[in-house]
Amino acid sequence: MIDPKIKKLLESTIQLPIGKASVEEIRSLFKQFSSLTPREEVGKIEDITIPGSETNIKARVYYPKTQGPYGVLVYYHGGGFVLGDIESYDPLCRAITNSCQCVTISVDYRLAPENKFPAAVVDSFDALKWVYNNSEKFNGKYGIAVGGDSAGGNLAAVTAILSKKENIKLKYQVLIYPAVSFDLITKSLYDNGEGFFLTREHIDWFGQQYLRSFADLLDFRFSPILADLNDLPPALIITAEHDPLRDQGEAYANKLLQSGVQVTSVRFNNVIHGFVSFFPFIEQGRDAIGLIGYVLRKVFYGK
């Protein structure tokens, strides 16, 4: 059963005309929706530019109200690799910063279809490497974690895998309803592919915008579930009951476990894909942010 508050949200204005309007129109509506979300006060915010290997990358740094030194969370926003930016994810990043009492760095990676795969991966990893090598600029003495939701969960998982090869020691990964593979057959896609905010049609459209060819589906930088998952940092994986991506997120948790990685996998019942971003309107979104805060405070500060 779906939460009545979510049912009300689904019947209101949160449906985007994905695949039925221009990319610019959809992005504009996505921003409008996020502008309705209240913004919490944090300690301090600064916008920075990170030098990347292919382009300069904008990022927004959130400091908590608590005194440093801090742990640092590098965060990648959702939006199917096509929508979203640091502005539309500002409310969520503020809430996460306050809950985790850490510095959150929100990365404005390049979007498709203007920039096809693997542009988002290149920017995400370039940003992480730079933050890792410059953590003292943020008083970040307690280590680095990666996190993200949906497409951003994909990018967080992929950057954690890439970090292994470059000897970047991450403390943790937070994957919120992550996309981790090409999926045609799971029960959650079959059961929730229509009428629950993110649809099967939307997933196909996002893939068409992002990927260059079918060959990209088999690249672990798009399908991290195909990678060697040994020696990765511990993970918190959050899934939603009525989400077409639910089963692939939980399959990823199981593969991490089989690879010897410490995993906490939590399914929130009665909710849909995107529910964490709806935290001002539904309690489960706030609970998920509370859980992320509890886990990362423990990881960074031992409390």
Secondary structure, DSSP 4 states (H G I P E B T S, - for coil): ---HHHHHHHHTT----TTTS-HHHHHHHHHHHHHTS-----SEEEEEEEE-SSSEEEEEEEE-SS-S---EEEEE--STTTS--TTTTHHHHHHHHHHHTSEEEEEE---TTTS-TTHHHHHHHHHHHHHHHTGGGGT--S-EEEEEETHHHHHHHHHHHHHHHTT----EEEEES---S--SS-HHHHHHSSSSSS-HHHHHHHHHHH-SSGGGGGSTTT-GGGS--TTPPPEEEEEEEE-TTHHHHHHHHHHHHHTT--EEEEEEEEEETTGGGGTTT-HHHHHHHHHHHHHHHHHHH--
